[in-house]
């Protein structure tokens, strides 16, 4: 198993779920990228590599250190501009988001030929997600379409409800920084939260609204590491569906992608 983004919340949940399902019979290579730390090791992995998966040299590093035969690849990393409505993303912002959030999926499938590859999405069509997910929303929509397209590998999309992570904290910080702009936004919902309000209070109110909208729409909310692990276990157990969803403690399967209108 190859896990891209092994130090993140989703990648860590996938690693723990793999150990529950396969025990020591699976060899897990974790790839991470950030501030270099030669002593870092990821719990549950057999080999930890440092590299930017959008850089061709990282593919060479993976094959040199651990070959190119993988039963599973988990692509649990993403980067793109957020903190504003999805429909306001420019073509340039979308392309830059896809550079790490989507494009490497195609290269991983071509270069390493995994038998199955898992990518990650969220419930970005919910009203309170649409107003802050920016360019990343377009990358997630592309992942969902990719899951239905024919490829060399079996393709699976794990769609998760909002959970606390470095990425979610980053979104909150960006939203706070853009509070003045958001208070004057053409988007009525954003103005409702930010006009005349303290940025910190507006962000907290909007976060509560995200969880409440999830609960009303999907019957649960508050996704955490246990929920993410349960969703991975569903995948590793052999589901034939392209989408595995988790929101709070509820895990279910589906066939249809979310689409941006």
N, C-alpha and C positions, 0 to 999 in steps of 0.2 A: 504494500500500500504506500502511495505517495500522497502526502498532505501538504498542500501549498497554503501557507498561512497557519502554520502549526501552533504559533504562540497566541492566536486569537481565541475568542470564546467558542466560536463555531468549530474551528479546527480542533481545539482541545476536547470538545464534546464528541467529535467524530473519532478521535483517538481512543478515548475511554470506551465508547460504544464498541469499537472494533476489538478491544481487548476483552470486553464482556462476551462478544459473539464468537471470536476466534481464538482467544487465549494467546498462548505463545507461538501458535502455528503461523501467525502473520508477522512478517517483517515490515516494520513501519519506518519510512524515511520522512522526516519532517523538514520542510523548507521554511525559513523565516527571513524577513528583511526589515531592517530598522537600524538603530544605532548598533554598530558592530560590537559584539561581545564574544570573543573566542571561547570563553568558558561556559557559555549558555548551552544547556541541554533541555530538551522538552520532555516532560514526564510522559512515559508510555511509548516513546520512540526508541528504535534501535540505532538510528543514525540521524544526526541533526546537521543540516547544511544551511549556510548563509548565502542568499543570493536574490537578486531582483529577477522575478520570473518574466519580466518584459525584456530582459537582456539575453541574447542568444548564448552568451557564455555560461549562463546558469544551466541551460539544457546540457551543455557539454560537461559541466561539473556533475550533474546528476548521473549521467550515463557513465562517466569515468569512475565515480565512487560506488555506484550501485546498479549499473546496467540499465536496460530499457524494457524490462519485462514486468508489467504491473497488472495485477488483477483489479485494483481499485485506485482511482485518483480522486482526492477531494480538493476542489478548488475553492478555498475558504478565505479569499482575500479580495479587496476592492478598494478603489480610490477614485474620487470624482468630486466635482464642486456640488455642494449642497447648501441648504439654508435659504432656499427660495423656491417658488412654485415650479413644478416639473415643466409646465408649458412655456416657461420663460427661458429655458435652457437654449443656448445658441448652438448651431452646428459644430462650432469649434469646441465648446465645452463638452458636448456629447462625444465627439471624437476623442478628446483627451480622457474622458471618463472610461470609454471603451478600451483605451490603450492598456489599462491594467485590469479593469473590471470584467471585460469580456474577451478581447482579442486573444489572450494567451490560451484560452480554452481550445481554440482551433489548433494552435501550435502544439499544445500538449498532446492532443489527439493524434496529430500527424507524426510528431517526433517520437513519442514514447509508446504509442499504440496500446493504451490501457484497455482492459476488457470492459470496464465501466467507469464513468466519470460523473461526479456529483458537483453541481454548482448551486449557488445559494441566492434566493430571492426573498422578498418580503411582501407584505400586503400593501403595495404602493398605490393601489387604486382607491384605498380608503381616503375620505375627504381630508382628514388631518395629516395624512402622509403626503398627499399630492402637493400640499402647500409648502413643504420644506425639503422634498427629496431631490429637487434640482436635476442636474444632469445625470445623477445616479439612477433616477427613475427610468431613464431611457436605456441604460445599461441592463437594469434588471428586466425590463420588458424584452430586451434582445436575448437575454439568457432564457427566458420562458419560451420564446419562439424557437431557440436553438434546441431546447429539450424535445421538441416535436419533430425536428428535422432529422433526416437519415444521416448517420455518420458511421465511422468505423467502430466506435465504441457504443455500448449501451449508455444512454444519456438520462440523467435523473436530475430534477430540480427540487431542492429542499426549500420550501417556502415557510419562513418563520415569522411569528409575531414579534413585536418590538421587545428587545431585551437589552439590558444594560451592558455596554462594552465600551472600548476606547472609541469606536466609531460613533456610537450614539452620543457619547459625551462630546465628541468633536462637532457633531451636528448642533447640539444645544449651544455650544460656545459660539459657533458661527451665526446662529440665529440671534443670539444676544448681541453680537457685534453689529448685526444689520438691523437692530431694533428700530432705529430712526427711519430707515428706508421702508421697513415693513409696516410701520405706522402710517405711511403715506402710500402704501401699495394700492394698485388697482383691484387687488383681491379683497373682496369684502370681508371674508373670514379672517384674514390676517389683520386687517385694520381693526376688527372687533377685539382682537387680543392685545394689540400693541398700542393703539391710539390712546394716549393719556395714561398709560400704565408703565410701571417700572419694568425694564427689560427682564430682570430676573423673575418677577412675578408673572409676567406674560408667558415666559418660556415654561415655567412650572405649570401654569394653567393649561397650556397647550399640550404638555406631556400627559397630564391627567385626562385630557380629552381624547388623546390617542388611545390610551388604555380603555377608556369607557366605550369608544367606538368599536374597538376590537371585541369587547365583551358583548355588546349589543348585536354585532354582526355575526360573530363566530361562536358565541356562547361561553367564552373564557378569555382570559388575558393574563398578563404577568408571566410571559415565557421566561424560563431560566435554564440553567445548565441541565437540569434533570429532564425538562421537556425536550431540549435539543438532543440529548442522549437518546431519549425514547424514539425520536424521529429517525435518528441514524440507525438504531436497532431495527426499526421497520424496514429501512432500506436494505440493510445487510441480511435481513431474513428472507429476501427474495421477492419483494413486490414487483409486479409487472407494470404498474402505473408510472407515468412520467413525472407526476407531482406528488410529493409527500409534504403534507402541511402540518404545522404545529402552532398552536396558539394557547398559551398557558399550559395546561396538562393535557389538552385535547389534541390527538393526532389522528389525521384522516387522509385518505387518498383521493386524487382527482385526476381528470383527463384534460381539462381545458386550461389554456394559458390565460393570464391576465393581460389585457391589452390597453394601451393608452388611446383614449379617444382623440 
